[in-house]
Amino acid sequence: MTVKLLEAVCTTLQDANLIRGEKEFCLLWLAKSECYMRTLRFNSIEPSAEALATLSSKLGYYTNQLAKRDDDTSAYWRDQLTQQRTKTQAALETRVRQRWQSVCAARNNPREKCT
């Protein structure tokens, strides 16, 4: 599911002319190798929490930069990036929650609430 989210963010960034393609997205927005997305799809795995956090941070940075401008185009792209950041943060929260819940379940600690 979050691979689809990354693909949607990549498309939004391409539409905004912030990247030329998926390779740039992986390198510059996820801080991963240029084949990161292909690897996720090929192996049917979810992106790392680190990649989601990096993306969320960079989307936030550019949202703030666009907020400093006073034109309709900047306002439009600020809103688009804000929407993508909100979705990315939700995916990150889900990913991290799954991680700590699996660790908790593996430890089977009755004092620790796992849900």
C-alpha positions in Angstrom: 0.0 0.0 0.0 2.7 2.5 0.9 4.5 1.8 -2.4 1.4 3.2 -4.1 1.7 6.2 -1.9 5.3 6.7 -2.9 4.3 6.4 -6.5 1.6 9.0 -6.0 4.1 11.4 -4.3 6.6 10.8 -7.1 3.9 11.7 -9.7 3.0 14.8 -7.8 6.6 15.9 -7.7 7.0 15.2 -11.4 3.8 17.3 -12.1 5.3 20.1 -10.1 8.6 19.8 -12.1 10.5 19.2 -8.9 11.9 15.9 -10.2 12.4 14.3 -13.7 11.6 10.7 -12.7 11.6 7.9 -10.2 15.4 7.7 -10.0 15.7 11.3 -8.9 12.8 10.7 -6.4 14.6 7.7 -4.9 17.9 9.6 -4.6 16.8 13.1 -3.7 13.5 12.6 -1.8 13.9 9.2 -0.1 17.8 9.3 0.3 17.9 5.8 -1.1 19.5 4.2 -4.2 18.1 5.0 -7.6 16.6 1.5 -7.8 14.8 1.6 -4.4 11.3 1.7 -5.8 12.0 -1.1 -8.3 13.3 -3.2 -5.4 10.2 -2.5 -3.3 7.9 -3.6 -6.2 10.0 -6.6 -7.2 10.2 -8.0 -3.7 6.7 -6.9 -2.6 8.0 -5.1 0.4 7.1 -1.9 2.2 9.3 1.1 2.3 11.4 1.6 5.4 10.4 4.0 8.2 13.6 5.9 7.4 12.5 6.5 3.8 9.0 7.6 4.9 10.5 10.0 7.5 12.9 11.5 5.0 10.2 12.0 2.5 7.9 13.6 5.1 10.6 15.9 6.2 11.5 17.1 2.7 7.8 17.6 1.8 7.5 19.7 5.0 10.5 21.8 4.1 9.2 22.5 0.6 5.7 23.2 1.9 7.2 25.8 4.2 9.2 27.3 1.3 6.1 27.6 -0.9 4.1 29.2 2.0 6.6 32.1 1.9 5.5 33.0 -1.7 2.3 34.9 -2.5 1.1 33.5 -5.8 -1.6 31.1 -6.8 0.7 28.5 -8.3 2.8 28.3 -5.1 -0.4 28.1 -3.0 -1.6 25.2 -5.2 1.6 23.2 -5.0 1.9 24.0 -1.3 -1.6 22.4 -0.8 -0.6 19.4 -3.0 2.6 18.8 -1.0 0.8 19.2 2.3 -1.7 16.5 1.3 1.1 14.2 0.3 2.9 14.9 3.6 -0.2 14.1 5.6 -0.5 10.8 3.9 3.2 10.0 4.3 3.1 10.8 8.0 0.1 8.5 8.5 1.9 5.7 6.6 5.0 6.3 8.8 2.9 6.2 12.0 1.4 2.9 10.8 4.8 1.4 9.9 6.4 2.4 13.2 3.3 1.1 15.3 3.5 -2.2 13.5 7.2 -2.5 14.4 6.8 -1.8 18.1 3.8 -4.0 18.4 5.6 -6.9 16.8 8.6 -6.4 19.2 6.2 -6.3 22.1 4.4 -9.4 21.0 7.7 -11.2 20.5 8.7 -10.4 24.0 5.3 -11.4 25.3 5.6 -9.0 28.2 2.3 -8.9 30.1 3.2 -5.5 31.7 3.5 -3.9 28.2 0.3 -3.1 26.4 0.7 -4.2 22.8 -2.4 -2.7 21.3 
